[in-house]
Amino acid sequence: MPQRRRIAATVVTLAIAAYPAAALAQQGAGDEQYQDPFAGQSAPKKKKSSSGPSPWAVIGAALATGYVLAKVLDWRGHAHPRL
């Protein structure tokens, strides 16, 4: 019985290994019928968006807010210690 399983596993492995080769052989089929709808068009130039704050300013504000919040919570903890 183990011999049959080994043979079956080998056959399945070979079938799976051969499948991509058959799929790649047909890769170019029908390419001559394709027309690129965007051929001849130039890509639009990207404009630099200046809306919104700088990412560094947002990161700095988040760090400062976190620092102040930690100090306030620590101060409140000293004001009302748990028993």
Secondary structure per residue as TSV (DSSP state, phi and psi in degrees):
chain	resnum	aa	ss	phi	psi
A	1	M	-	360.0	-43.1
A	2	P	H	-61.5	-30.7
A	3	Q	H	-64.6	-39.7
A	4	R	H	-65.5	-39.9
A	5	R	H	-65.0	-39.0
A	6	R	H	-64.1	-42.5
A	7	I	H	-66.1	-42.9
A	8	A	H	-63.5	-41.9
A	9	A	H	-64.6	-38.9
A	10	T	H	-65.2	-42.9
A	11	V	H	-63.8	-43.9
A	12	V	H	-64.4	-42.0
A	13	T	H	-62.4	-43.6
A	14	L	H	-65.9	-37.6
A	15	A	H	-65.2	-41.7
A	16	I	H	-67.1	-38.8
A	17	A	H	-68.7	-31.2
A	18	A	H	-82.3	-21.4
A	19	Y	H	-61.5	-49.0
A	20	P	H	-62.0	-32.6
A	21	A	H	-64.4	-39.3
A	22	A	H	-69.3	-36.6
A	23	A	H	-68.7	-38.3
A	24	L	H	-71.2	-25.3
A	25	A	H	-67.4	-25.6
A	26	Q	T	-100.2	14.9
A	27	Q	T	-60.9	-39.2
A	28	G	T	-88.6	3.1
A	29	A	T	-66.5	125.4
A	30	G	T	85.7	3.6
A	31	D	G	-66.3	-27.3
A	32	E	G	-70.8	-13.4
A	33	Q	G	-90.1	-12.3
A	34	Y	-	-81.9	134.0
A	35	Q	-	-120.7	124.9
A	36	D	-	-73.3	116.9
A	37	P	T	-70.3	-18.4
A	38	F	T	-102.2	10.7
A	39	A	T	-66.2	133.6
A	40	G	T	88.0	-6.5
A	41	Q	-	-96.1	136.4
A	42	S	-	-88.2	150.3
A	43	A	-	-71.2	139.9
A	44	P	-	-67.7	142.7
A	45	K	-	-74.9	136.9
A	46	K	-	-81.1	131.7
A	47	K	-	-97.2	139.1
A	48	K	-	-71.2	123.8
A	49	S	-	-83.8	120.4
A	50	S	-	-104.6	14.0
A	51	S	-	-83.3	142.9
A	52	G	S	89.9	163.4
A	53	P	-	-77.0	163.7
A	54	S	-	-66.1	141.5
A	55	P	H	-59.2	-34.4
A	56	W	H	-66.2	-36.4
A	57	A	H	-66.4	-38.7
A	58	V	H	-65.4	-42.9
A	59	I	H	-64.6	-43.3
A	60	G	H	-62.1	-42.5
A	61	A	H	-64.8	-38.9
A	62	A	H	-65.6	-42.2
A	63	L	H	-64.8	-43.4
A	64	A	H	-64.2	-42.1
A	65	T	H	-63.2	-42.7
A	66	G	H	-63.6	-39.2
A	67	Y	H	-64.6	-47.6
A	68	V	H	-64.1	-42.5
A	69	L	H	-62.6	-40.9
A	70	A	H	-63.8	-40.9
A	71	K	H	-65.4	-41.7
A	72	V	H	-64.4	-45.0
A	73	L	H	-65.9	-37.8
A	74	D	H	-66.9	-40.9
A	75	W	H	-64.2	-41.3
A	76	R	H	-66.0	-32.3
A	77	G	H	-68.0	-34.5
A	78	H	H	-75.0	-30.3
A	79	A	H	-70.4	-32.7
A	80	H	S	-130.7	76.0
A	81	P	-	-67.4	147.3
A	82	R	-	-81.6	143.8
A	83	L	-	-97.2	360.0
